[in-house]
Amino acid sequence: MRVVEVSAYGGPEVLGMAHRPEPEAGAVPGEVRVRLKATTVNQADVAIRAGFFADVMPDLKPPFVLGFDFVGRLLDPVPGLAEGQRVAGFVPWFKRPGRGTYAEVITVDPVWLAPVPDEVDVVDAVSVPFSSQTAHEALELLSLPEGSTVFISGASGVVGRFAVQHAAERGLRVIALSHEGGENELKVLGAEHTVRRDSPEAVVAEVLRHVPEGVDGVFDPARMADPLLRLVKDGGVFIAGHAASVPAAERDIRAHTFATTSDGARLKEMLERLAERRLTTRVADVLPLEEAAEAHRRVESGGRLGRIVLVI
């Protein structure tokens, strides 16, 4: 089968096509095979490829395979799912480093799997698993009651956009940090107020203009970190998008980050909402698997408000 391997840590040029044996049924105890139709490229893939995690994963040596999200056809029977059925999910890559989704066939834990409704196409479906579940888990950790106010940084980005929708569904008052020109869309998705991206000081000042008393919680996928702590009321909560951007706690504010859990049951609900148009996603580019290096270049260049999908 075809895979895209990282041959060495470095730029996009280290990504190349290779052939590996296709896994056989039962090759990995407790896992089942999926023949993939699509995967995605995200910031974590880019960071891993560039070597930013090399020190914390010293046992991981190239060549290895990147990739989190997947959509494909189930090759082995699973309770509640039929062989040949379309399924989606995401691989918790850091728990099994090197065994990613830039491949034609992968093995996965059945608990990661969710059926893909007939109304949802492959490209839209594959953009949901990791990002939407990350946003959902952040809102779970905020644990704010209905009517509370939450500020979401990077709301025009892939994770932030889902976070706005999940927060609004919970009855939270959302203040969203918007890319220029994205204000109206975020309000349609559920934001009560939007703030245009600017310096941290300007962003904080604009948020406080809307809510002088401060917000009950912050979800910070844009990793603005410490400056945003000023927005949070005493005893509030701050959920960071990365461990490196957790601010030092003060004023009894809970500040921490998390690792997203791959949960097929939760993903099933999200894909059903997508089919019913109660949840929306955005795809920036669609490229074939063999153009993974170009996809990484596009992620690194920035400016694309949506997930980049690789079709297989």
Buried (B, 14 or more C-beta within 10 A) or exposed (E): BBBBBBEEBEBBEBBBEEEBEBBEEEEBEEBBBBBBBBBBBBBBBBEBBBBEBEEEBEEBEBBBBBBBBBBBBBBBBBEEBEEEBBBBBBBBBBEBBBBBBBBBBBBBBBEBBBBBBEEBEBBBBBBBBBBBBBBBBBBBBBEBEEEBBBBBBBBBBBBBBBBBBBBBBBEBBBBBBBBEEBBEBBBEBBBBBBBBBEEBEEBBEBBBEBBEEBBBBBBBBBBBBEBBBBBBBEEBBBBBBBEEBBBEEEEEBBBEBBEBBBBBEBBBEBBBBBBEEEBBBBBBBBBEBBBBBBBBBBBBEEEBBBBBBBBB
